[in-house]
Amino acid sequence: MKRTKITILFLILAQLAFGQIHVQVQWGTESITLGKSYAYGKDSISFDQLKLYLTDFQFEGSTRKAIKVGAHLIDLESPESMNLFPEFSTGNYRTMSFQFGLDSSYHVSESVTGDLDPLKGMYWAWNSGYIQFKCTGKSTRIPTDDRLFEYHLGGYRKPNETMVHVTIEMKGDILVLDLKPFFEKDAQLEQVQRIMIPSPLAKSYCQSIAYHFYSK
């Protein structure tokens, strides 16, 4: 009887602990800290700025569904931006879906408040829309004197639309984006250090980054 009570208590506490979504941007198993250097093969890489948009979340369980509409700007300079849905418990859901980026309705909307405010530094212009993923930093792999790279990835007009739909199994309340495999396998820092406008490469990069979201 005592063991049964302990088990029930543990399950209750586990459900209570499985609450709001916490976003972590990682380099492998390490959380990325701006200005810190990370091993990049035989080279090193550091990040000066890292922002991205996640929008329109949907949570599904065996008997229920919850939809959270809206745009969320994740900014490593702003710790509060890394916590989503503080009043929403995720413990009864098995999968989480969201958009990495913004669909066309956000780009052409006249509502530009909150995380969509152009003062957040993620808006290009009316004909280009929002930047989906902004990542700047330095790497010893780059064959230039300043070692700098700037990836401003985005675009909502075909054929270079960059938004990607992501669905993952929920294993906990932490949503992880691991950038290490993207930079090791897909990014071409030696050849391309700056992407500043919508393009086929920006679209390809966003699709590659989207593969590296997972829950823990």
C-alpha positions in Angstrom: 0.0 0.0 0.0 2.8 2.4 0.9 4.6 1.7 -2.4 1.3 2.4 -4.3 0.9 5.7 -2.6 4.5 6.7 -3.4 4.0 5.7 -7.0 0.8 7.8 -7.3 2.6 10.8 -5.6 5.5 10.5 -8.0 3.2 10.5 -11.1 1.3 13.5 -9.8 4.6 15.4 -9.2 5.8 14.4 -12.6 2.7 15.8 -14.2 3.0 19.1 -12.3 6.6 19.5 -13.3 5.8 19.0 -16.9 4.6 22.6 -17.4 5.5 25.5 -19.6 7.9 25.2 -22.6 11.5 26.2 -22.1 13.5 26.8 -25.2 17.2 26.0 -25.3 19.6 26.7 -28.2 22.6 24.3 -27.9 25.9 23.4 -29.4 25.8 19.7 -29.0 25.1 19.1 -25.3 26.1 22.6 -24.3 23.7 25.5 -24.1 25.0 28.4 -26.3 26.1 31.5 -24.5 26.7 34.6 -26.6 30.4 35.4 -26.8 31.6 32.0 -25.7 33.8 29.9 -28.1 32.9 26.3 -29.0 34.9 23.6 -30.7 34.1 23.4 -34.4 36.0 20.4 -35.6 39.7 21.6 -35.5 38.4 25.2 -35.4 36.3 27.3 -33.1 33.0 29.3 -33.4 31.3 31.9 -31.2 28.0 33.7 -31.5 27.4 37.4 -31.0 23.7 37.4 -31.8 21.1 34.7 -32.2 17.3 35.2 -32.7 14.6 33.2 -34.3 10.8 33.1 -34.7 8.6 30.2 -33.6 4.9 30.5 -34.4 1.5 28.9 -34.1 2.0 26.0 -31.7 -0.3 22.9 -31.5 -0.2 20.3 -28.8 -1.9 16.9 -29.3 -2.6 14.0 -26.9 -4.7 10.9 -27.2 -7.9 12.7 -26.3 -7.1 16.4 -26.5 -5.7 19.2 -28.6 -4.5 22.7 -27.8 -3.7 25.5 -30.2 -1.6 28.5 -29.3 -1.6 31.0 -32.1 0.9 33.8 -32.3 4.6 34.7 -33.0 7.3 34.2 -30.4 10.8 35.8 -30.9 13.5 33.7 -29.2 16.4 35.9 -28.4 19.5 34.7 -26.5 20.0 38.2 -25.2 16.6 38.0 -23.5 16.2 35.1 -21.0 12.5 35.8 -20.6 11.9 35.1 -24.3 13.1 31.5 -23.8 10.0 30.6 -21.7 6.7 30.0 -23.6 3.2 29.6 -22.3 3.7 30.0 -18.5 0.1 29.3 -17.7 -0.2 26.3 -19.8 0.6 22.7 -18.6 1.9 20.4 -21.4 1.9 17.2 -19.4 -1.1 15.6 -21.1 0.3 16.0 -24.7 2.3 13.6 -26.8 3.3 15.7 -29.8 4.1 19.4 -30.4 3.9 21.1 -33.7 4.9 24.6 -34.7 6.2 26.8 -37.5 9.9 27.6 -37.6 9.4 31.0 -39.1 6.3 33.0 -40.1 3.7 32.3 -42.7 2.7 34.9 -45.2 -0.1 36.3 -43.1 2.4 37.6 -40.5 4.6 39.2 -43.2 1.7 41.2 -44.7 -0.2 42.0 -41.5 -0.6 45.5 -40.3 -0.3 44.3 -36.7 3.4 44.9 -35.9 3.3 45.0 -32.1 5.0 42.8 -29.5 7.5 40.3 -30.9 6.7 41.5 -34.4 7.7 45.1 -33.7 10.3 46.1 -36.3 12.3 47.6 -33.5 13.2 44.0 -32.5 15.6 44.1 -35.5 14.0 41.2 -37.4 12.1 43.1 -40.1 13.6 43.8 -43.6 10.9 45.7 -45.6 7.4 45.2 -46.8 8.5 43.3 -49.9 10.9 41.0 -48.1 9.1 40.7 -44.7 10.7 39.3 -41.6 14.0 37.7 -40.9 13.3 34.2 -39.6 16.7 33.3 -38.2 19.4 35.8 -37.4 22.8 34.4 -36.4 26.0 36.4 -36.3 29.4 35.5 -34.9 33.0 34.6 -35.6 34.8 31.4 -36.6 38.5 30.5 -37.2 37.2 28.4 -40.1 36.4 31.6 -42.1 39.3 32.6 -44.4 38.9 36.4 -44.0 40.7 38.8 -41.7 37.7 39.6 -39.6 36.5 36.0 -39.3 32.9 37.3 -39.2 29.7 35.6 -40.5 26.1 37.0 -40.7 23.2 34.8 -41.5 19.9 36.7 -41.9 17.7 34.0 -43.2 14.1 34.6 -44.3 11.7 35.1 -47.1 8.0 34.5 -47.6 7.6 34.8 -51.4 7.8 31.7 -53.6 10.0 30.1 -54.6 12.2 31.2 -51.7 9.8 30.9 -48.7 11.7 29.7 -45.6 9.0 28.8 -43.1 9.2 25.1 -42.1 6.5 23.1 -40.3 8.0 21.1 -37.4 6.4 18.2 -35.4 8.2 16.4 -32.6 7.4 13.9 -29.9 7.2 15.5 -26.5 9.6 13.9 -24.0 9.6 16.8 -21.6 9.0 20.6 -21.3 12.3 21.6 -22.9 12.4 22.5 -26.6 15.9 22.2 -27.9 17.5 23.5 -31.1 20.9 22.0 -31.7 22.9 24.1 -34.1 26.1 22.0 -34.1 25.0 19.5 -36.8 23.8 22.3 -39.0 27.1 24.2 -38.9 29.1 21.0 -39.2 27.2 19.4 -42.1 25.3 22.1 -43.9 26.7 25.6 -43.4 29.4 26.6 -45.9 31.2 29.1 -43.8 34.4 28.8 -45.9 32.5 29.9 -49.0 29.6 32.0 -47.8 29.9 34.2 -44.8 27.0 36.5 -45.4 23.4 35.9 -46.3 21.3 39.1 -46.0 18.3 38.6 -48.4 15.8 35.9 -49.4 17.5 33.3 -51.6 17.5 29.5 -52.4 20.4 29.1 -50.0 18.5 30.8 -47.2 15.6 28.5 -47.8 17.9 25.4 -47.8 19.5 26.5 -44.6 16.2 27.0 -42.8 15.0 23.6 -43.9 18.3 22.1 -42.5 18.0 23.9 -39.2 14.4 22.7 -38.7 15.6 19.1 -38.6 17.5 19.8 -35.3 14.6 20.6 -33.0 13.8 18.0 -30.4 12.2 17.7 -26.9 13.7 16.5 -23.7 
